[in-house]
Amino acid sequence: MQEKSPDLWVARQNVELLELMDLKTKGNRTAEESALLEQLLFQIRMAYVEAENKHGKNTVG
C-alpha cells in the first residue's frame, strides 16, 4: 500500500494558526503555558520541514 502524502498547505495553515495564537496570547499566559506552546511550535515546525523535504516543496505563496 502506498503512503499518502500529507497536505502541506493545510499543515502550513496549522503552523500559522499556532504562531498567531502565540502572538495574540503573549503576556497573558503562565510560564508553563508559554513553555508548552514554544515546545509545540518547535516540534510542529520541524515536522513540517521534514514532511516538506520528504514529499516535495510547498508551492503555496
C-alpha positions, 0 to 999 in steps of 0.5 A: 500500500502506498503512503499518502502524502500529507497536505502541506498547505493545510499543515502550513495553515496549522503552523500559522494558526499556532504562531498567531495564537502565540502572538495574540496570547503573549503576556497573558499566559503562565510560564508553563503555558508559554513553555508548552506552546514554544515546545509545540511550535518547535516540534510542529515546525520541524515536522513540517520541514521534514514532511516538506523535504520528504514529499516535495516543496510547498508551492503555496505563496 
